[in-house]
């Protein structure tokens, strides 16, 4: 007899972008995935480095960038995963006041016309309205003040550009600054904060 499928809170895509398994980001990623799973979410854990995602938008892809729906062909499996998600959590370090190249490449190649946005009468409209929650868990080597002095681009791109592409969902940006000088108690406290946020997600 077939057992009925257990109901979940929905499907969440976790985009993780750090190459080192011993990193603090790896610990954050583990807490995110473990807590969401325990809380009843179906987790699609997309570890971009482990999956060998190729981040470069090629000449052919750029020339066909606006050719819908053929533009999705090189990344159709990733597009399907984004479209199947009810929520999105991004876990990444901030390097040089930006995304790691592999995450930036994911957005370049997967957040395509007809997918993350649509042109309606010449105006950009959200395309990923299936995503109802958008969270980002990030770390910075420098202080918050140093990030502000440089306009904190990753915070703005998550909370403005990605947020808008997803149809302006519920959002939260969970950043830990000053990693170069953080103590073990502060790192532990941050992991607990991430755990609480994921429990309430």
C-alpha positions as CSV (number, residue, x, y, z in Angstrom):
1,X,0.0,0.0,0.0
2,X,1.4,3.4,-1.0
3,X,1.9,5.7,2.0
4,X,0.5,9.3,1.6
5,X,3.2,11.9,1.2
6,X,3.9,13.9,4.3
7,X,2.8,17.5,4.0
8,X,5.5,20.1,4.1
9,X,5.5,23.9,4.6
10,X,6.7,24.2,1.0
11,X,9.8,23.8,-1.1
12,X,12.8,26.1,-0.3
13,X,15.8,26.4,-2.6
14,X,19.0,27.0,-0.6
15,X,21.7,28.6,-2.8
16,X,25.1,28.0,-1.2
17,X,28.3,29.5,-2.5
18,X,31.5,28.8,-0.6
19,X,34.1,26.3,-1.7
20,X,35.6,25.3,1.7
21,X,33.8,22.7,3.8
22,X,35.7,23.9,7.0
23,X,34.5,27.5,6.6
24,X,32.2,29.4,8.9
25,X,29.8,29.7,5.9
26,X,29.7,25.9,5.8
27,X,28.6,25.9,9.4
28,X,25.9,28.5,8.6
29,X,24.8,26.4,5.6
30,X,24.5,23.3,7.8
31,X,22.4,25.1,10.3
32,X,20.1,26.6,7.5
33,X,19.5,23.2,5.8
34,X,19.2,21.2,9.0
35,X,16.8,23.6,10.7
36,X,14.6,24.1,7.7
37,X,14.3,20.4,7.2
38,X,13.5,19.8,10.8
39,X,10.9,22.6,10.6
40,X,9.0,20.8,7.9
41,X,10.3,22.4,4.7
42,X,11.3,20.4,1.6
43,X,14.8,21.6,1.0
44,X,16.5,21.7,-2.4
45,X,20.1,22.2,-1.3
46,X,22.0,23.7,-4.2
47,X,25.7,23.7,-3.3
48,X,27.0,25.5,-6.4
49,X,30.6,24.5,-5.9
50,X,29.9,20.9,-5.1
51,X,27.6,20.7,-8.2
52,X,30.3,22.2,-10.4
53,X,28.1,25.1,-11.6
54,X,29.8,26.9,-14.5
55,X,29.3,30.6,-13.8
56,X,30.5,32.3,-17.0
57,X,27.8,33.7,-19.3
58,X,29.2,32.6,-22.7
59,X,29.2,34.6,-25.9
60,X,26.5,32.3,-27.3
61,X,24.4,32.7,-24.2
62,X,24.7,36.5,-24.2
63,X,23.8,36.7,-27.9
64,X,20.7,34.6,-27.2
65,X,19.9,36.2,-23.8
66,X,16.6,37.7,-24.9
67,X,15.5,34.8,-27.1
68,X,12.7,33.2,-25.0
69,X,12.3,30.4,-24.3
70,X,15.4,29.1,-26.0
71,X,17.6,31.2,-23.6
72,X,17.0,28.7,-20.7
73,X,18.3,25.7,-22.6
74,X,21.9,25.8,-21.2
75,X,20.6,26.0,-17.6
76,X,17.1,24.5,-17.9
77,X,17.6,22.2,-14.9
78,X,18.5,25.1,-12.6
79,X,15.7,27.2,-14.0
80,X,13.3,24.3,-13.1
81,X,14.6,24.3,-9.5
82,X,14.1,28.0,-9.1
83,X,10.6,27.9,-10.6
84,X,9.7,25.0,-8.3
85,X,10.7,26.9,-5.1
86,X,8.2,28.5,-2.8
87,X,11.1,30.3,-0.9
88,X,14.8,31.1,-1.5
89,X,17.6,31.3,1.0
90,X,21.0,32.5,-0.1
91,X,24.1,31.5,1.9
92,X,27.3,33.1,0.8
93,X,30.4,35.2,1.9
94,X,30.9,38.7,0.8
95,X,34.1,39.0,-1.1
96,X,35.4,42.4,-2.4
97,X,32.0,43.9,-1.5
98,X,30.2,41.6,-3.8
99,X,28.9,38.0,-4.4
100,X,31.4,35.2,-4.9
101,X,31.8,34.7,-8.7
102,X,30.0,31.4,-8.7
103,X,26.8,33.0,-7.2
104,X,27.1,36.1,-9.4
105,X,27.3,33.7,-12.4
106,X,24.2,31.8,-11.2
107,X,22.2,35.1,-11.3
108,X,23.7,36.1,-14.6
109,X,22.9,32.7,-16.3
110,X,19.7,31.6,-14.5
111,X,17.8,34.8,-13.7
112,X,17.0,35.3,-17.3
113,X,14.4,37.3,-19.3
114,X,11.1,35.4,-19.1
115,X,12.3,33.8,-15.8
116,X,13.3,36.3,-13.2
117,X,11.8,39.3,-15.0
118,X,9.4,40.0,-17.9
119,X,9.3,43.1,-20.2
120,X,5.8,44.4,-20.3
121,X,5.3,47.5,-22.5
122,X,9.0,48.2,-22.1
123,X,8.9,48.0,-18.3
124,X,10.5,45.3,-16.1
125,X,8.1,43.2,-14.1
126,X,8.8,40.4,-11.6
127,X,9.0,36.9,-12.9
128,X,9.6,34.7,-9.9
129,X,6.3,35.4,-8.1
130,X,6.3,31.8,-7.0
131,X,8.9,32.7,-4.3
132,X,7.1,34.1,-1.2
133,X,10.1,34.4,1.1
134,X,13.6,35.6,0.5
135,X,16.4,35.3,3.1
136,X,20.1,35.8,2.8
137,X,22.8,34.7,5.3
138,X,26.1,36.4,4.7
139,X,29.4,37.1,6.2
140,X,31.8,40.1,5.8
141,X,35.5,40.3,6.6
142,X,35.2,44.0,7.5
143,X,33.0,46.0,9.7
144,X,29.5,47.2,9.0
145,X,30.8,50.8,8.8
146,X,33.3,49.8,6.1
147,X,30.6,48.0,4.2
148,X,28.4,51.1,4.4
149,X,31.3,53.3,3.2
150,X,31.3,51.1,0.1
151,X,27.5,51.2,-0.3
152,X,27.2,47.5,0.8
153,X,26.3,46.2,-2.7
154,X,25.4,42.7,-1.8
155,X,22.8,43.8,0.8
156,X,21.3,46.1,-1.8
157,X,21.2,43.6,-4.6
158,X,19.6,41.0,-2.4
159,X,17.0,43.3,-0.8
160,X,16.3,45.3,-4.0
161,X,17.1,43.5,-7.2
162,X,16.5,39.9,-6.2
163,X,13.7,40.9,-4.0
164,X,11.9,42.7,-6.8
165,X,12.5,39.8,-9.3
166,X,10.8,37.5,-6.8
167,X,7.7,39.7,-6.7
168,X,8.7,41.6,-3.5
169,X,8.3,38.7,-1.1
170,X,8.9,38.7,2.7
171,X,12.7,39.3,3.0
172,X,15.4,39.3,5.6
173,X,19.1,39.9,5.3
174,X,21.1,38.2,8.1
175,X,24.7,39.5,7.9
176,X,27.6,39.0,10.2
177,X,30.3,41.6,9.9
178,X,33.9,41.9,11.0
179,X,34.7,38.2,10.5
180,X,38.4,39.0,10.6
181,X,38.2,39.8,14.3
182,X,35.1,37.9,15.5
183,X,35.5,35.7,18.6
184,X,34.2,32.2,19.0
185,X,31.4,33.3,21.3
186,X,30.2,35.8,18.7
187,X,30.4,33.2,16.0
188,X,28.4,30.8,18.1
189,X,25.8,33.5,18.9
190,X,25.4,34.1,15.2
191,X,24.8,30.5,14.4
192,X,22.1,30.5,17.1
193,X,20.5,33.6,15.5
194,X,20.5,31.8,12.1
195,X,18.9,28.8,13.8
196,X,16.1,30.9,15.3
197,X,15.5,32.7,12.0
198,X,15.2,29.4,10.2
199,X,12.9,28.0,12.8
200,X,10.6,31.0,12.3
201,X,11.0,30.9,8.5
